[in-house]
Amino acid sequence: MPKIEVNEQTFYSLVNGSGGINPGENPWKSKEGFIEALTCAKAELDEDSDKSLPESERVLKIELNDTNRPDLWGTAGCARQLRIYNGAQIPKYDFFSRFGDIKKTSRKIIVKESVKQVRPFITGFIARGKTITDPVLRDIIQTQEKLAWNFGRKRRSMSMGIYRTALINWPITYKGVDPDSVSFVPLAAEGLKPVPLTLREILKQHPKGKEFAFIQEHEPIHPLMTDSKDSILSYPPIINSNDLGAVKVGDDEVFVEITGTDLPLITLATSIVACDFADNGFTIEPVEIEYEFDTPFGKNMVTPFYFQKPVFCSLSRIEKFLGEKLTADECLKALAKMGVKAEKANDKELGQHQGKEYIAEEGVRVYPPEYRNDFLHAADVVEDVMIGRSLDSFKPQRPSDSTIGRLLPITLFSRQVKELFVGMGYQEMIYNYLGSRKDLVENMNGKGEKIIRIFNPMTENYEYVRDSIIASLMISESISGRSVYPHKIFEVGKIAYLDDNENYRSSTRQYTGFLHAGTDANFNTAAAELQTLFYYLSREYEVTESTDPRFIPGRAAAIFCGGKNIGVFGELHPQVLENCGVTVPCTAGEIDLDALIC
């Protein structure tokens, strides 16, 4: 879980609503009160400050217990939540553009068609009107790294850069270039002289280039940001230039840009950072983005941009989830303590659900704050009502039923399968059930005909429910090239896919998947291990040739048990290996355990 370090004086000043200007004082007067207050942000005090240090140097370490609130990953964001929960008014940010209400601005970024295939999206804004202090600069850097590392998947999906505005000649151009045709002096690093390097040389010689080379090194075109005089600002997402990309204590006007592969994700990150700057006393000036190609928000947009949609939640759903009947006014009061604007809603329009007409009930309609996009379902509204009202306000209830817990047959069977794989020298893995279309479909030579897509995903990286365990195993293998071979890994877990024969048009099944990477990985070794598995499970099986596109034709087999097709195994296709960046032969397979246990 994310951990942040905050300057105690600045943090308490922001909690008290003084904008970080006046000396901070714990508004709860005690450590215990502060610890209890942190629960509204689903946070814990990881380490208290050293009271022997001067007040301006004391640091609090706070651990966030949830990853769906990136707005809390900085001093200003965490302080904002505590300040509002403690009774302050919900802040108003008047610098946001919205659909039908676009702010005027004289600053522009032009996005060229050439960058579309590599890292297509960029957003930005200007923060000015206040001198950057050392605590503020440290917090900016921390927020930058937390967002890029956790939210942006180690800069793959999102990265942020900060520049001194006075050195930039507008407009800025964001384009794709040949990595061997452009050179500039990157930000200085310890032990490295400030000399011009090409983009490819930066990936091989600069510490940051080496660290993040995996993002760009295989691409024929690399992104670059320049101003109107063709001076280079940065090479996203790797490194800023030494000339225009070094922000220092004492600067009073900076340009913040965020690039990435997912426009809603980087737009949200931009909103978070802009609100943090505003809370610290800066004035925010929007920036216009002019694309040469279509985007989810059109060819022209002005950022920071508010794109979130309202979410309705009925009072009956709130009562069902929380176990107490709450009025609309009580819900609005609880939501206000969480910084969420909401209104009573009594929508009587007819709708459809599983072919039946229904009438929406009385409830509340929530308008997510500019810095949040985690209201994906009515259940998220219920959660904020619960936290805003306080967990202590709910009366405890004793269970009314007496039950005895036991493990399901499929759980016991899955444990047996795990023990057998471990006995054959495999290492168990555990993966997320959600992933991107690229990882789950495109890399696997698939068409995605049965894959389930999330209706309103927060990011494209968690947009689909996996329909195969092999795809998850290949993600691990794609980043394990430096480990000693052979690699033998497996997982027992859930998959889901579209199924018209089921009531909800989807099936969820318990599967096992296995992968063997190494020079000795071939069809015969996979067949031998499969025979060992079925022998110790006391199951009979048959195989027939498979045409699964993930495998080499003629070197793959479908697995049948009791006349049912329950799985597949074989040698993975060279195209699948190339898509995943794997350079050694691999065999893989997966088996439907729900079908096998019957």
C-alpha positions in Angstrom: 0.0 0.0 0.0 1.2 3.6 -0.7 3.1 5.3 2.1 3.7 9.1 2.1 6.0 11.3 4.1 4.6 14.7 5.0 6.1 17.8 6.7 4.3 18.0 10.0 4.1 21.8 10.1 2.8 22.1 6.5 0.4 19.2 6.9 -1.3 20.5 10.1 -1.4 24.0 8.6 -3.3 22.6 5.6 -5.6 20.6 7.9 -6.3 23.8 9.8 -7.1 25.6 6.5 -4.3 28.1 6.6 -2.8 27.1 3.2 0.5 26.0 4.7 1.4 29.6 5.6 1.1 29.6 9.4 2.8 27.2 11.7 0.8 24.0 12.0 -0.7 22.6 15.2 -2.4 19.3 15.6 -6.2 20.2 15.6 -6.9 17.0 17.5 -4.5 18.0 20.3 -3.3 14.4 20.8 -1.6 11.6 18.8 -4.6 9.3 19.6 -7.1 11.8 18.2 -5.0 12.2 15.0 -4.8 8.4 14.5 -8.6 8.1 14.9 -9.1 11.0 12.4 -6.9 9.3 9.8 -9.5 6.5 9.4 -11.7 8.8 7.3 -8.9 8.6 4.6 -8.5 4.9 5.2 -5.0 5.6 6.5 -2.8 4.8 9.5 0.0 6.6 11.2 3.0 4.5 10.2 5.6 6.6 12.1 5.2 9.7 14.3 7.6 12.6 13.9 10.8 13.0 15.9 9.9 15.7 18.5 13.6 16.4 19.1 13.9 18.0 15.7 12.9 21.7 15.0 9.2 22.0 14.1 9.9 22.8 10.4 11.9 19.6 10.0 9.5 17.1 11.6 8.1 14.4 9.3 5.0 12.2 9.6 4.9 8.9 7.8 1.3 7.9 6.8 0.3 4.6 5.2 -2.8 4.5 2.9 -4.8 1.3 3.1 -6.5 1.7 -0.2 -5.3 2.3 -3.8 -8.5 3.7 -5.3 -7.9 7.2 -3.9 -4.7 8.5 -5.5 -5.8 12.0 -4.5 -4.7 11.1 -0.9 -1.1 10.2 -2.0 0.2 13.7 -1.1 0.3 16.2 1.7 -2.4 18.5 0.3 -4.7 15.7 -0.7 -4.6 13.8 2.6 -4.9 17.1 4.6 -7.9 18.1 2.4 -9.8 15.0 3.3 -9.1 15.4 7.1 -10.0 19.2 6.9 -13.3 18.5 5.3 -14.2 15.7 7.6 -13.3 17.9 10.5 -16.0 20.4 9.4 -14.5 22.6 6.7 -16.4 23.6 3.6 -16.0 21.6 0.4 -13.4 23.5 -1.7 -14.5 25.2 -4.9 -12.0 25.0 -7.8 -13.0 27.5 -10.5 -10.2 26.6 -13.0 -11.8 23.4 -14.4 -13.2 23.2 -17.9 -16.2 21.0 -18.3 -18.3 19.7 -21.2 -20.0 22.8 -22.5 -18.0 25.2 -20.3 -14.4 25.5 -21.6 -12.1 28.0 -19.9 -10.1 30.5 -22.0 -6.3 30.3 -22.0 -3.4 31.7 -24.0 -1.1 28.6 -23.5 -1.3 25.7 -25.9 0.2 22.3 -26.5 0.1 20.9 -30.0 0.0 17.1 -30.2 1.3 15.7 -33.5 0.0 12.6 -35.3 3.5 11.1 -35.1 3.1 10.4 -31.3 -0.2 8.6 -31.6 1.1 5.0 -31.7 3.6 5.3 -28.9 2.4 7.6 -26.1 -0.5 9.6 -27.5 -1.9 11.7 -24.7 -0.8 14.8 -22.8 -2.4 17.3 -20.3 -1.1 20.2 -18.4 -1.5 23.5 -16.4 0.4 26.5 -15.0 0.8 27.0 -11.3 1.9 30.5 -10.2 1.6 33.2 -7.6 3.5 31.7 -4.7 7.1 30.8 -4.0 8.0 27.1 -3.9 9.4 26.2 -0.6 11.5 23.2 0.2 8.6 21.2 1.9 6.4 22.0 -1.1 9.0 20.9 -3.6 9.6 17.7 -1.7 5.9 17.0 -1.7 5.6 17.8 -5.4 8.3 15.3 -6.2 6.8 12.7 -3.8 3.3 13.1 -5.4 4.9 12.9 -8.9 6.7 9.6 -8.1 3.7 8.0 -6.2 1.3 8.7 -9.0 3.7 7.6 -11.7 4.9 4.5 -9.9 1.6 3.2 -8.4 -1.2 4.8 -10.5 0.9 4.9 -13.7 2.4 1.4 -13.5 6.0 2.5 -13.2 5.5 5.3 -15.7 4.1 2.9 -18.4 0.6 4.5 -18.4 1.4 7.9 -16.9 4.3 10.1 -16.0 4.6 13.8 -14.9 7.1 16.5 -15.6 7.5 20.0 -14.0 9.3 23.0 -15.7 10.0 26.7 -15.1 7.5 28.6 -17.2 9.8 31.6 -17.7 12.1 29.5 -19.9 9.4 28.2 -22.2 8.5 29.7 -25.5 4.9 28.8 -26.3 3.2 26.9 -27.9 4.7 23.5 -26.9 4.8 20.7 -29.4 4.5 17.0 -28.4 5.6 14.7 -31.2 7.2 11.4 -32.1 10.8 11.3 -33.3 13.5 8.8 -34.4 15.4 8.1 -31.1 18.8 8.3 -33.0 18.1 11.7 -34.7 17.6 13.9 -31.6 20.0 14.7 -28.8 19.9 17.0 -25.7 21.4 17.4 -22.2 19.3 15.4 -19.7 18.9 16.4 -16.1 22.3 15.9 -14.4 22.8 12.6 -12.5 25.5 11.7 -10.0 28.6 10.5 -11.8 27.4 11.6 -15.2 28.7 14.7 -17.0 26.0 17.0 -18.4 26.7 16.3 -22.1 24.3 15.9 -25.0 23.0 12.4 -25.6 20.6 10.9 -28.2 17.4 9.4 -26.9 18.7 5.9 -27.4 22.0 6.8 -25.6 20.0 8.1 -22.7 18.3 4.7 -22.4 21.7 3.0 -22.2 23.8 5.5 -20.2 21.6 7.7 -18.0 20.5 6.1 -14.7 16.8 7.1 -15.3 17.1 5.9 -18.9 18.3 2.5 -17.7 15.6 2.3 -15.1 12.8 3.0 -17.5 14.2 1.8 -20.8 11.7 -1.1 -20.8 9.0 1.4 -21.7 10.5 2.7 -24.9 13.5 0.7 -26.1 11.5 -1.6 -28.4 9.6 1.3 -30.1 10.7 2.7 -33.5 9.3 6.2 -32.6 9.9 7.9 -29.2 7.9 10.9 -27.7 9.6 14.3 -27.4 8.4 17.7 -26.0 9.7 20.9 -27.5 8.8 24.6 -27.3 8.3 27.0 -30.3 12.1 27.6 -30.6 12.6 23.8 -30.8 14.3 23.8 -27.4 13.7 20.4 -25.8 11.7 20.2 -22.5 11.7 16.5 -22.0 11.8 13.0 -23.3 8.7 11.5 -21.7 8.4 9.3 -19.6 12.2 9.1 -19.1 13.9 12.4 -18.2 13.5 16.2 -18.4 16.1 18.4 -20.1 18.8 20.0 -18.0 18.0 23.4 -19.5 14.2 23.7 -19.1 13.3 20.8 -16.8 14.9 21.7 -13.5 12.5 23.3 -10.9 14.2 24.8 -7.8 13.2 26.2 -4.4 12.3 29.9 -5.0 10.5 29.4 -8.3 7.1 31.1 -8.4 5.6 29.8 -11.7 5.8 26.3 -13.0 4.4 24.3 -15.9 3.1 20.8 -15.1 2.5 18.2 -17.8 1.4 14.6 -17.6 1.7 12.2 -20.5 0.4 8.7 -20.9 -1.5 6.0 -22.8 -4.9 6.5 -21.1 -6.5 9.9 -21.4 -9.0 9.6 -18.6 -6.3 8.4 -16.2 -3.9 11.3 -17.0 -6.7 13.8 -16.9 -7.6 12.6 -13.4 -3.9 12.8 -12.3 -3.8 16.3 -13.7 -6.9 17.3 -11.6 -5.3 15.8 -8.5 -2.0 17.7 -8.9 -3.8 20.9 -9.8 -6.0 20.8 -6.7 -3.0 20.1 -4.6 -1.2 23.2 -5.9 -4.4 25.2 -5.4 -4.7 24.1 -1.8 -1.1 25.2 -1.3 -2.0 28.7 -2.3 -1.1 28.7 -6.0 -3.2 30.1 -8.8 -4.0 27.6 -11.6 -4.0 28.6 -15.2 -5.4 26.1 -17.7 -3.6 24.9 -20.9 -5.2 24.1 -24.2 -4.4 20.8 -25.8 -4.8 20.6 -29.6 -4.6 17.1 -31.1 -4.1 16.2 -34.7 -6.2 13.0 -34.1 -9.4 12.0 -32.3 -9.3 11.3 -28.6 -12.0 10.2 -26.1 -12.6 13.9 -25.2 -12.3 15.3 -28.8 -9.5 16.9 -30.7 -9.4 20.0 -28.5 -9.5 20.1 -24.8 -8.5 22.5 -22.0 -7.0 21.0 -18.8 -7.6 20.7 -15.9 -10.8 19.1 -17.2 -13.8 17.7 -15.3 -15.1 14.5 -17.0 -16.6 12.5 -14.2 -20.3 11.5 -14.4 -22.9 11.6 -11.5 -23.8 8.3 -9.8 -27.3 7.5 -8.4 -27.8 5.4 -5.3 -31.2 4.5 -3.8 -31.9 4.7 -0.1 -33.0 1.1 -0.1 -29.6 0.0 -1.4 -27.9 2.1 1.3 -30.2 0.4 3.9 -29.5 -3.0 2.5 -25.7 -2.5 2.6 -25.5 -0.8 6.0 -28.2 -2.5 7.9 -29.9 0.8 9.0 -32.5 3.0 7.4 -31.1 6.4 6.6 -32.9 9.5 5.3 -31.7 11.4 2.3 -30.6 14.3 4.5 -28.5 12.0 6.7 -26.8 10.6 3.5 -26.1 14.1 2.2 -24.6 15.1 5.5 -22.3 12.0 5.6 -21.3 12.6 2.0 -20.5 16.2 2.6 -18.0 15.1 5.4 -16.2 13.2 2.7 -16.0 16.2 0.4 -18.7 14.8 -2.0 -21.4 17.0 -3.5 -24.8 15.3 -3.7 -28.5 16.0 -4.0 -31.7 14.3 -3.3 -33.0 12.3 -6.3 -36.4 10.8 -7.0 -36.2 9.6 -10.5 -39.5 8.0 -11.6 -38.5 7.2 -15.2 -39.1 3.6 -16.2 -36.1 1.4 -17.0 -35.3 -2.2 -17.9 -33.5 -4.9 -15.9 -33.4 -8.5 -17.1 -36.4 -7.8 -19.3 -38.6 -6.5 -16.5 -39.8 -2.9 -16.0 -38.8 -1.1 -12.8 -39.1 2.3 -11.3 -36.1 4.0 -9.7 -36.5 4.7 -6.0 -35.8 7.7 -3.9 -32.1 8.2 -3.2 -29.2 10.5 -3.7 -27.2 11.6 -6.8 -23.5 12.1 -6.2 -21.3 14.4 -8.2 -17.7 13.1 -7.7 -15.1 15.8 -6.7 -12.7 17.0 -9.4 -9.9 14.9 -7.9 -11.8 11.6 -7.6 -13.0 9.1 -10.2 -13.6 6.1 -7.9 -17.4 6.2 -8.0 -17.8 3.3 -10.4 -21.0 1.9 -8.8 -23.7 2.7 -6.3 -21.8 0.6 -3.8 -19.0 3.3 -3.8 -21.6 5.8 -2.7 -22.6 3.6 0.2 -19.0 3.3 1.2 -18.6 7.1 1.5 -21.9 7.4 3.4 -20.6 4.7 5.8 -17.2 6.5 6.4 -18.8 9.9 6.5 -21.3 8.9 9.1 -18.5 7.1 11.1 -18.3 3.3 11.7 -18.8 3.9 15.4 -22.3 5.3 14.8 -23.6 1.9 13.7 -24.9 -0.3 16.4 -23.3 -3.8 16.6 -25.6 -6.8 16.1 -25.1 -10.3 17.1 -25.4 -13.0 14.4 -28.9 -14.5 14.4 -27.9 -17.8 12.7 -25.6 -20.4 14.1 -23.5 -21.8 11.3 -20.4 -24.1 11.0 -17.8 -23.1 8.4 -16.2 -25.7 6.1 -14.2 -25.7 2.9 -16.0 -26.2 -0.4 -15.1 -29.4 -2.4 -13.6 -27.2 -5.1 -11.3 -25.6 -2.6 -10.1 -28.9 -1.3 -9.6 -30.2 -4.8 -7.7 -27.0 -5.8 -5.4 -27.5 -2.8 -4.6 -31.0 -4.0 -3.8 -29.7 -7.5 -1.5 -27.1 -6.0 0.4 -29.7 -4.0 0.9 -31.8 -7.2 2.3 -28.9 -9.2 4.7 -27.9 -6.3 5.8 -31.6 -6.3 6.6 -31.3 -10.0 8.9 -28.3 -9.4 6.4 -25.5 -10.2 6.2 -22.2 -8.2 2.7 -20.9 -7.4 1.7 -17.4 -8.6 -1.2 -15.2 -7.7 -2.6 -12.6 -10.2 -5.2 -9.9 -10.6 -8.4 -11.1 -12.3 -8.5 -7.8 -14.3 -6.2 -6.7 -17.1 -5.8 -4.8 -20.3 -6.9 -5.9 -23.8 -3.3 -5.9 -24.9 -2.2 -8.4 -22.3 -5.3 -10.6 -22.3 -6.3 -10.6 -26.0 -3.8 -9.1 -28.4 -0.6 -10.6 -27.0 -2.4 -14.0 -27.0 -3.3 -13.9 -30.7 -6.9 -13.8 -29.7 -10.0 -12.0 -30.9 -11.6 -11.4 -27.6 -15.0 -12.7 -28.7 -15.9 -14.1 -25.2 -13.9 -11.7 -23.0 -15.9 -9.6 -20.5 -15.3 -5.8 -20.5 -15.8 -3.6 -17.5 -18.5 -1.1 -18.3 -16.9 1.9 -16.6 -13.2 1.1 -15.9 -10.9 3.5 -14.0 -8.0 2.7 -16.4 -7.4 0.6 -19.5 -5.0 -1.6 -17.5 -8.0 -3.1 -15.6 -10.6 -2.9 -18.3 -11.2 -6.6 -18.9 -11.9 -9.8 -16.8 -9.4 -12.4 -17.7 -10.7 -15.4 -19.6 -7.4 -17.4 -19.4 -4.7 -18.0 -16.8 -2.1 -18.4 -19.5 -2.2 -14.7 -20.3 -1.4 -13.9 -16.6 1.5 -16.4 -16.5 3.0 -14.8 -19.7 2.9 -11.3 -18.0 5.3 -12.8 -15.3 7.5 -14.5 -17.9 7.8 -11.3 -19.9 9.6 -9.6 -17.1 11.6 -12.6 -15.9 14.2 -12.8 -18.7 17.1 -12.2 -16.3 16.3 -15.1 -14.0 18.0 -18.4 -14.3 16.1 -20.9 -16.5 14.1 -23.1 -16.5 11.1 -21.2 -15.2 8.1 -23.3 -14.1 5.1 -21.4 -12.7 1.4 -22.1 -12.1 -1.7 -20.6 -10.7 -5.1 -21.9 -9.5 -7.7 -19.2 -9.7 -10.9 -17.8 -11.4 -11.5 -16.9 -15.0 -14.7 -15.6 -16.5 -16.2 -15.4 -20.0 -19.4 -14.6 -21.9 -21.8 -17.5 -21.9 -25.3 -17.1 -23.4 -26.4 -20.3 -21.7 -26.1 -18.6 -18.2 -28.7 -16.2 -16.7 -26.3 -13.3 -16.5 -24.6 -14.2 -19.9 -21.3 -15.1 -18.2 -19.6 -18.0 -16.5 -17.1 -18.0 -13.7 -14.9 -21.0 -13.5 -12.1 -22.3 -11.3 -9.0 -23.0 -13.5 -5.4 -24.0 -13.1 -2.8 -22.8 -15.6 0.9 -23.8 -15.9 3.9 -22.5 -17.9 7.3 -24.0 -18.5 10.0 -21.7 -20.1 13.4 -23.0 -21.0 15.4 -24.8 -23.7 13.9 -28.1 -22.6 10.3 -26.9 -22.9 8.5 -28.9 -25.6 5.3 -30.8 -26.2 6.6 -34.1 -24.9 7.7 -32.6 -21.5 4.3 -30.9 -21.2 2.5 -34.1 -22.0 4.5 -36.1 -19.5 3.7 -33.6 -16.7 0.0 -33.6 -17.6 0.0 -37.4 -17.4 1.6 -37.2 -14.0 -1.0 -34.7 -12.8 -4.0 -36.8 -13.9 -2.4 -40.0 -12.6 -2.3 -38.6 -9.0 -5.7 -37.1 -9.4 -7.1 -40.5 -10.4 -8.7 -39.1 -13.5 -8.8 -40.6 -17.0 -8.3 -38.2 -19.9 -7.9 -38.1 -23.7 -6.3 -35.6 -26.0 -7.0 -34.5 -29.6 -5.3 -32.0 -31.8 -6.1 -28.3 -31.0 -6.2 -25.3 -33.3 -5.9 -22.8 -30.4 -4.1 -19.7 -31.9 -2.0 -19.3 -28.8 -0.1 -22.5 -29.7 2.0 -23.8 -32.6 -0.2 -25.8 -35.1 0.4 -29.5 -34.7 2.0 -29.0 -31.2 -1.1 -28.4 -29.2 -3.8 -30.7 -27.8 -7.3 -30.3 -26.3 -7.9 -32.2 -23.1 -11.1 -34.2 -22.7 -12.4 -35.9 -19.6 -15.8 -37.7 -19.5 -16.4 -36.5 -23.0 -16.1 -32.8 -22.1 -13.4 -30.5 -23.3 -11.8 -29.3 -20.1 -8.5 -27.7 -21.2 -5.6 -27.3 -23.6 -1.8 -27.5 -23.6 1.1 -27.3 -26.0 4.0 -25.2 -27.2 3.2 -21.5 -27.3 3.3 -19.8 -30.8 6.4 -17.8 -31.6 4.2 -14.7 -32.2 2.8 -14.9 -28.7 6.4 -15.1 -27.4 7.4 -12.1 -29.5 4.3 -10.1 -28.4 5.3 -10.7 -24.7 9.0 -10.1 -25.2 9.9 -13.7 -24.3 13.0 -15.1 -26.0 13.0 -18.8 -25.0 10.6 -21.7 -25.9 7.6 -22.0 -23.7 4.9 -24.7 -23.1 1.7 -23.9 -21.3 -1.7 -25.2 -20.5 -4.8 -24.7 -18.5 -7.5 -27.0 -17.1 -11.1 -26.4 -15.9 -11.1 -27.7 -12.4 -14.8 -27.2 -11.9 -15.4 -29.7 -14.8 -12.6 -32.0 -13.6 -14.1 -32.4 -10.1 -17.5 -33.5 -11.4 
